[in-house]
Amino acid sequence: MSVGSGRERADLDRLYAVADDFEARIRILSAEEGGRSTPVCNGIRWDFSYAADKDARELFMIWPDFVSASGDSLSQYEPLPLLTYLSARMTVVADEMRALVHRARIAPGVEFFCHEGGRKVAEGCVVRVTGLHHAREALRQ
């Protein structure tokens, strides 16, 4: 996915301008594990499922912003490493789903998968809940 052009860039700018809902560690699966066969960069818009939901019929728009150890967003133009856990700030895209679904389910230790279509391409675990239980903040500082 190209994240540097037009509407996609504007969507990402708008999304990343709000406070994140939780922090997670995510491991991108290799092609041998059934993951992507091409590199992925920060700004990817995967679908999210809870690992406890074995059939993963219900997917949610919760998007990652991968960050460095110092908390800075990683480049959207350089491939992310595979087979290692990366830190990410996670944002629930649909505001109404924050209260309807995710406030009751997101907690430290909750495991999840990231999907492209019907394929699992990454696995993760919630590390810390940040803004999920609060009104959406206007801008990240």
Disulfide bonds with the S-S distance in Angstrom:
none
